[in-house]
Amino acid sequence: MKRKLKMFMDNNNVKKTKRCSQSERSEPHRSQSEVCETDSGFSSGRSSPVSGRSSPLSAAPPLQSQVQSQVQSQVQSQVQSQVQSQVQSQVQSQVQSQVQSQVQSQVQSQSCVVSLDCEMVGTGPKGRVSEVARCSLVDYHGNVLFDRYVRPIGQVTDYRSQWSGIRKHHLTQATPFSQAREQVVALLQGKVLVGHSVQFDLKSLDLVHPGHMIRDTSCTRLLTRLAGFPRELRPSLKALTNQLLHRQIQVSRSGHCPVEDAVAALDLYKLVEGEWEREVELSLSDERDPAPPSYASSQHYMNDQYWPAHL
């Protein structure tokens, strides 16, 4: 019995010895593989390398992403440049169109302005009736459109040469009144008429011009205020021209020149042209669009006390 037990123990020791020798043989291989993994910078699992070195492929961005970013930046720069050029061209075109429209409107407004002045002689008993003997029209720039001696209808009894500058010989070849009137009517058609006390000139020509198209320098408060004259004063053309334009007119001993007076009235108009035209425009807009009646003040009449008792 003892002998069998001893043999069994010996067999167990042999088996253990074999197992130990096999495990020792496998350990060098495992350690060698671990060493290889450590030296190469890669691990068999998903964890990061033990040595701290990273793979070049994992550190650098992919080539596709680089190309995409470059393409995107190029496209964005192109779009921005296109948008900027479009905006600049639109702004330039708008500015040019506005400037052109302003220039055109200014040219049109200037071409629609004329200035009129007439010199009178006396006809009838003691020369009490005033008739035109010379008529002058100038455009916005002072160019003479019409300047003619006009033959009066009545018999001249007072040439008023001291002021009119008209002498008898001036009327021998003068334009007949009816013909001169027709020419003036054609020139005044659709025009803004400037003049000083121009209603007397229109009356001598037997003409009627729309009130909103007349700019009488003797009536506007803009010029008297600018000249520093009292509000109630109606200054002469000579006084206004001297005060505001620093120019002397009507100083010739041979009489007044209607071209000179027409240009003076035109230059006075230009001093306050913008403000004057705005005032006319506002007055016309008020006439076209009158303010609606206010019913607030009459609303209390809807109370019962103002209604008949039988209602």
C-alpha positions in Angstrom: 0.0 0.0 0.0 2.8 2.4 0.9 4.5 1.5 -2.4 1.4 2.4 -4.4 1.0 5.7 -2.7 4.7 6.5 -3.4 4.3 5.7 -7.0 1.2 7.9 -7.3 3.0 10.8 -5.7 6.0 10.4 -8.1 3.7 10.5 -11.1 2.1 13.7 -9.9 5.5 15.3 -9.5 6.5 14.3 -13.0 3.3 15.9 -14.4 3.9 19.1 -12.5 7.5 19.2 -13.8 6.3 18.9 -17.4 3.8 21.6 -17.0 6.3 24.0 -15.5 8.8 23.3 -18.3 6.1 24.0 -21.0 5.1 27.3 -19.3 8.7 28.4 -19.2 9.1 27.6 -22.8 6.0 29.6 -23.8 7.0 32.7 -21.7 10.0 33.8 -23.8 7.8 33.8 -26.9 5.1 35.9 -25.2 7.6 38.4 -23.8 9.3 38.7 -27.2 6.0 39.5 -28.9 5.3 42.1 -26.2 8.7 43.6 -26.8 8.1 43.8 -30.5 4.8 45.5 -29.9 6.3 48.1 -27.6 9.2 48.9 -29.9 7.1 49.3 -33.0 4.7 51.8 -31.3 1.6 49.8 -32.0 -0.6 47.8 -29.7 -2.7 44.8 -30.4 -5.8 46.4 -28.9 -7.4 49.8 -29.4 -5.3 51.6 -26.8 -2.7 54.2 -27.7 0.9 53.2 -28.2 2.9 52.7 -25.1 6.0 54.5 -26.4 4.0 57.8 -27.1 4.8 57.9 -30.8 1.9 58.2 -33.2 1.5 57.0 -36.7 2.1 59.5 -39.6 -1.1 58.5 -41.2 -3.2 59.2 -38.1 -1.5 62.6 -37.4 -1.7 64.3 -40.8 -5.1 65.4 -42.2 -6.4 63.3 -45.1 -5.7 64.6 -48.6 -9.4 64.8 -49.4 -10.2 67.2 -46.6 -7.3 69.4 -47.6 -8.5 69.6 -51.1 -12.1 70.3 -49.9 -10.9 73.2 -47.7 -8.8 74.7 -50.5 -11.7 74.5 -52.9 -14.1 76.0 -50.4 -11.8 78.9 -49.7 -11.3 79.6 -53.4 -15.1 79.4 -54.0 -15.8 81.8 -51.1 -13.2 84.3 -52.3 -14.6 84.1 -55.9 -18.1 84.6 -54.6 -17.1 87.5 -52.4 -15.3 89.2 -55.2 -18.2 88.7 -57.6 -20.7 90.1 -55.0 -18.4 93.1 -54.3 -18.1 93.8 -58.0 -21.8 93.5 -58.6 -22.6 95.8 -55.6 -20.1 98.3 -56.8 -21.5 98.3 -60.3 -25.0 98.6 -59.0 -24.0 101.5 -56.8 -22.2 103.2 -59.6 -25.1 102.8 -62.0 -27.5 104.1 -59.4 -25.3 107.1 -58.7 -24.9 107.8 -62.4 -28.6 107.5 -63.1 -29.4 109.8 -60.2 -26.8 112.4 -61.4 -28.1 112.1 -65.0 -31.7 112.5 -63.8 -30.8 115.5 -61.7 -28.8 117.1 -64.5 -31.7 116.4 -66.9 -34.2 117.9 -64.5 -32.0 120.9 -63.9 -31.5 121.4 -67.7 -35.2 121.1 -68.2 -36.1 123.5 -65.5 -33.5 126.0 -66.8 -34.9 125.7 -70.3 -38.4 126.4 -69.0 -37.4 129.8 -67.5 -37.5 133.1 -69.4 -37.4 136.7 -68.3 -39.5 139.5 -69.8 -39.2 143.3 -69.7 -41.0 145.9 -71.8 -40.6 149.7 -72.2 -43.7 151.8 -72.6 -44.7 155.0 -74.4 -47.8 157.1 -73.8 -50.7 157.2 -76.2 -54.0 159.1 -76.1 -54.7 162.4 -74.4 -51.6 163.6 -72.5 -50.0 160.2 -73.0 -51.9 158.6 -70.2 -52.4 155.2 -71.9 -49.3 153.0 -71.7 -48.5 150.9 -74.7 -45.5 148.7 -75.3 -42.9 150.1 -77.7 -40.0 147.7 -77.0 -40.2 144.1 -75.7 -37.2 141.9 -74.7 -37.1 138.2 -73.7 -34.0 136.4 -72.4 -33.5 132.7 -71.5 -32.2 131.3 -68.2 -28.6 132.0 -69.2 -29.3 135.6 -70.3 -29.3 134.9 -74.0 -31.6 137.2 -75.9 -34.6 135.3 -77.4 -36.6 138.3 -78.5 -35.8 142.1 -78.7 -37.9 144.2 -80.9 -39.3 147.7 -81.2 -43.1 147.4 -81.3 -45.4 149.8 -83.1 -48.2 150.9 -80.8 -51.8 150.7 -81.8 -52.6 154.3 -80.7 -51.0 157.5 -81.6 -47.9 158.2 -79.5 -48.2 161.4 -77.6 -45.4 160.9 -75.1 -42.3 158.9 -75.9 -41.2 159.0 -72.3 -37.6 158.9 -73.6 -36.1 159.8 -70.3 -37.1 156.3 -69.0 -38.1 154.3 -72.0 -35.2 155.3 -74.2 -37.7 155.3 -77.2 -37.3 158.0 -79.8 -39.5 158.7 -82.8 -37.2 157.1 -85.3 -37.2 153.8 -83.4 -40.8 153.2 -84.3 -40.6 153.9 -88.0 -39.6 150.4 -88.9 -41.0 148.8 -85.7 -42.8 145.4 -85.7 -46.6 145.7 -85.7 -48.2 145.0 -82.3 -50.2 141.9 -83.4 -47.2 140.3 -84.9 -44.9 140.9 -82.0 -47.6 139.7 -79.6 -47.9 136.4 -81.5 -44.1 135.8 -81.3 -44.1 136.5 -77.6 -47.0 134.2 -77.0 -45.1 131.4 -78.7 -42.0 132.0 -76.6 -43.9 132.1 -73.4 -45.8 128.8 -74.0 -45.2 126.5 -71.1 -42.5 128.7 -69.6 -41.9 130.0 -66.1 -42.0 133.8 -66.5 -39.6 136.0 -64.5 -40.0 139.8 -64.3 -40.2 142.8 -62.1 -43.8 144.1 -61.8 -44.4 141.8 -64.8 -48.1 142.2 -64.6 -47.7 145.6 -66.3 -45.7 144.0 -69.1 -48.3 141.4 -69.6 -51.1 144.0 -69.6 -49.3 146.0 -72.3 -49.0 142.9 -74.5 -52.7 142.0 -73.8 -51.5 138.6 -72.4 -52.6 136.4 -69.5 -50.0 133.9 -68.1 -50.8 131.2 -65.5 -50.3 132.5 -62.0 -48.3 129.5 -60.8 -45.9 130.1 -63.7 -45.0 133.7 -62.8 -42.1 134.7 -60.6 -42.4 138.5 -59.9 -39.3 139.8 -58.2 -41.2 142.8 -56.9 -43.7 140.7 -54.9 -41.6 138.0 -53.2 -40.7 138.3 -49.6 -37.6 136.2 -50.2 -35.8 139.0 -51.9 -36.8 141.8 -49.7 -35.8 139.8 -46.6 -32.5 138.9 -48.2 -31.9 142.5 -49.0 -32.8 143.6 -45.5 -35.7 145.8 -46.6 -38.8 146.3 -44.5 -41.5 143.8 -45.1 -44.1 146.3 -46.3 -41.7 147.9 -48.8 -41.9 147.0 -52.5 -38.4 147.8 -53.7 -37.6 148.8 -57.2 -35.6 146.6 -59.6 -32.7 149.1 -59.4 -32.6 149.0 -55.6 -32.7 145.2 -55.4 -30.0 144.8 -58.0 -27.8 147.3 -56.3 -28.3 145.7 -52.9 -28.1 142.0 -53.8 -26.1 141.8 -57.0 -23.9 144.9 -56.3 -24.6 146.0 -59.8 -25.7 149.4 -61.2 -28.5 149.4 -63.8 -30.7 152.1 -65.3 -27.9 154.7 -65.1 -27.7 155.6 -68.8 -29.0 159.1 -69.8 -30.5 157.6 -72.9 -33.1 155.6 -70.9 -33.6 152.1 -69.7 -32.6 149.0 -71.6 -35.2 146.2 -71.4 -32.5 143.5 -72.0 -30.5 144.8 -69.0 -33.6 144.9 -66.8 -34.7 141.4 -67.8 -31.3 139.9 -67.0 -31.2 141.7 -63.7 -34.6 140.3 -62.7 -33.4 136.8 -63.8 -30.3 137.1 -61.7 -32.3 138.1 -58.7 -34.6 135.1 -59.2 -31.6 132.8 -59.3 -30.5 134.0 -55.8 -33.6 132.4 -54.2 -34.6 130.0 -57.0 -34.5 126.8 -54.9 -36.5 128.2 -51.9 -39.0 130.0 -54.2 -39.7 126.9 -56.3 -40.2 124.8 -53.2 -42.7 127.3 -51.9 -44.6 127.2 -55.2 -44.5 123.4 -55.2 -45.9 123.2 -51.7 -48.7 125.6 -52.4 -49.6 123.6 -55.5 -49.6 120.3 -53.6 -51.9 121.9 -50.9 -54.3 123.0 -53.6 -54.3 119.6 -55.2 -54.7 117.7 -52.0 -56.6 119.8 -49.5 -56.7 118.6 -45.9 -59.7 116.5 -45.2 -62.3 118.0 -42.8 -61.9 117.2 -39.2 -65.0 115.6 -37.6 -63.6 115.6 -34.1 -65.0 119.0 -33.2 -68.5 118.1 -34.3 -68.6 114.6 -32.8 -70.5 115.9 -29.7 -73.5 116.7 -31.9 -74.2 113.0 -32.0 -75.3 113.1 -28.3 -79.1 112.7 -27.6 -79.6 116.3 -26.5 -79.0 117.5 -30.0 -81.5 115.1 -31.6 -85.3 115.9 -31.9 -87.4 114.5 -29.1 -89.6 112.4 -31.4 -86.7 110.4 -32.8 
